[in-house]
Amino acid sequence: MPGEVVQAHAKTESTCSACHQTFDKAAQPKLCMACHKEIASDVKARRGFHGRLTSSACRTCHTEHKGRQFNIVKLDAKTFRHDQTDFVLLGAHKTTTCNFCHLPNKKFRDAPSACIGCHRKDDFHKATMGSDCAKCHSSTDWKQARFNHADTGFILRGKHSTAKCAACHTPALGQSKLVKECVGCHKGDDVHKGSMGPACSSCHSENSWRETRFDHSKTGFALTGKHLDTQCTGCHKQANVFRGAPTQCFGCHQSDDMHKGSLGNDCKACHQPQAWKPSRGFDHAKTRFPLIGKHRDAACLGCHKTPTHFRGIAGKCIDCHLKDDTHKGKNGSECASCHSAESWKTSSFDHSRMTKFPLLGGHGKISCQSCHKGDLHKEKLDMRCVSCHRVKDPHKGRLGDKCDGCHNSELWTKVQVDHNLTAFPLLGQHRITECKSCHVDQTFRGTPTACIACHKKNDKHSGGFGERCDACHSARDWRLWEFDHDKKTQFALLGAHSSLKCESCHNNSRGRHIALSKACGSCHSGDDIHNGSFGMQCDRCHNSTSFKDIAR
C-alpha cells in the first residue's frame, strides 16, 4: 500500500476493492460514486459543482494515500468559481467570507441556499412572513426592501408611502391581513370618537391626517370668502361636534353687529363672506341716494354718523359738505350745480357756456377766487382785461384798455402784435430783439425809426456819415456793411486798394468824413522817392497792383 488513506476512508483501508478494480482504472469513478451517492446524484442530474465538471475522474481533484490528516479536497477559496455551483454569488454575497455560510466540519454542499438558512437572526418578522425572504429583500442590501405594496390591493400614497412597515404591520399581527379602512390604524387619532363614522377618507387624506378635505358645500352651507380660512371650531363651538351648527350669519356674528339689531338679523343684505368689513353687499342704488364717484369709496359712517343711524338721512350735498363749502352758503345749497361726486375740489361749472366770458388759455387754469373776490354769483365783474391786469400794465394805461390787441389769454407776457403793420417792419436781428430795447419807456407810439436813434453808440463814424446808417449797414448784422465804393464814389478800388481798410485812407490826419483827393500823391507822398520831381501823377509809372512795380 503506497500510504495511509485519509481519516474519512480509514474504515475501508484494508479493502482495496472498495475503491480499486484490478486492471481497470476507468472503473474507479463508479466505485467512488457508489459510496458518495449525493455526488453521484448531482453528476447524473448535472447540477451542483460536481454536476457541472467536464472531467469524470475523481482522482483529478482528490488524491489518496497521503496520510490520515491530508486534505483530500483541493479547493482554493480565492480562485474558486462559485458560479459553477447552484448558488451564484451576487451583491453583498461577493464580499462575504466562505466560513460565513460554510460552517467548520460541515460539507460545502450542506450550506443552505435559502435566505433564511443564513439570515434567520436578521429576520425582523420572526418567521411570520415565511421563509422566502427574496420576495422583499435583495442580495445588494438586506435592509432595503423592494416589496410592491400595490400587489396587496392597498396602494401606499402620501404619508403612507414614507411610513415604516412596522407602523401598520406590528410583530404581533404577523402575516394577518390588516383592515384597509383608515380607522383600522387611526382609531386612536379619531377626535370624533366614532361619531362621524369609519369613513375617515371623506375628510382626511393620506397627505396629512390633520389636513381635512371635507366638502362643506354638501352640508347646505358652502364655505366662501373668509369662511374658507376660518377654523372649524370658529362655528362648531363644541369640540368635534359638527351637526347642529348655525347657518344664519347672526348665529355667529351677533357680537360683530354694530347696529345692535336695529337693521334686523339678515346680515348678508349688506355684508359678504369675503370680508365682514367694509360692507359691500348692500345695494345703495335701491335707496334715494345712489352712490357714484367718490361716494362709492366713502365709509358708511361718513354719512351715517352712528351704526344705528341709517334711516332718515337727507340727500342734499350740504348736509354732509357744509364744512367743505368755501362759499359760506353764499351760493345756496345746490352744490351739484358746480361740484360732482367724482371730486369735490373739481368744479363742473361751465364758465364758457353759462357766462359771457369764456375761459380760454391761462384763464382756464386759475382759481375762481382770482377774479371773484366776493360773492361768486351776485357780483358782476368788468370783463375788460385791464380790470384784472391793470397792475401788470407796463404801459401805465397809455395804450388804452384793449390789452388783447397785443396780449393773449395763453400767456400775458407773450405779445402777438404784428410789427409789420407799423411804419417799421422788423427785419433781420430786429425780429429777435426785445421790445424794451427800442421802446424804452413802454410807450410804443412816437418811437424814432432812424437807425441812429438806437445805434448811436455803435456809430464809429461819430455822425460823420449822417443818420442813414442803412446806406452801408443792414438789419441782418450791424458789423457787416454793404457800401459799394466803386458805384457810389468816383474812385474805384482796384488792385491792392480793394483789400485796404477804410482807415488806411480815411483817417483823422486827412479828415475821415471829407472828400479825399484822387491823386496818388495824396496818399503816397511818403512813398515818393522822387520827392515830387515827377509831379503827382504817379500812375503814369506805377499801378494799383503794386506801387513798387514800374510800368516803363
TAWO-V608131 format. One record per run of one state. SS is the DSSP state (~ for helix, > for strand, _ for the rest). FROM is the first residue (numbers start at 1). TO is the last residue. If there is no record, write none. Layout:
BEGIN
ss:from:to
SS:FROM:TO
SS:FROM:TO
END
This chain:
BEGIN
ss:from:to
_:1:6
~:7:12
_:13:15
~:16:18
_:19:24
~:25:35
_:36:36
~:37:45
_:46:47
~:48:51
_:52:57
~:58:60
_:61:81
~:82:84
_:85:90
~:91:95
_:96:97
~:98:100
_:101:107
~:108:110
_:111:114
~:115:122
_:123:132
~:133:135
_:136:148
~:149:152
_:153:157
~:158:161
_:162:164
~:165:168
_:169:182
~:183:189
_:190:199
~:200:202
_:203:203
>:204:205
_:206:207
>:208:212
_:213:215
~:216:219
_:220:224
~:225:228
_:229:231
~:232:234
_:235:248
~:249:256
_:257:266
~:267:269
_:270:271
>:272:272
_:273:274
>:275:275
_:276:283
~:284:286
_:287:292
~:293:296
_:297:299
~:300:303
_:304:316
~:317:324
_:325:334
~:335:337
_:338:338
>:339:340
_:341:342
>:343:347
_:348:350
~:351:354
_:355:360
~:361:365
_:366:367
~:368:370
_:371:384
~:385:392
_:393:402
~:403:405
_:406:406
>:407:407
_:408:414
>:415:415
_:416:418
~:419:421
_:422:427
~:428:432
_:433:434
~:435:438
_:439:450
~:451:458
_:459:468
~:469:471
_:472:472
>:473:473
_:474:480
>:481:481
_:482:484
~:485:488
_:489:494
~:495:499
_:500:501
~:502:505
_:506:520
~:521:527
_:528:537
~:538:540
_:541:541
>:542:542
_:543:549
>:550:550
_:551:552
END
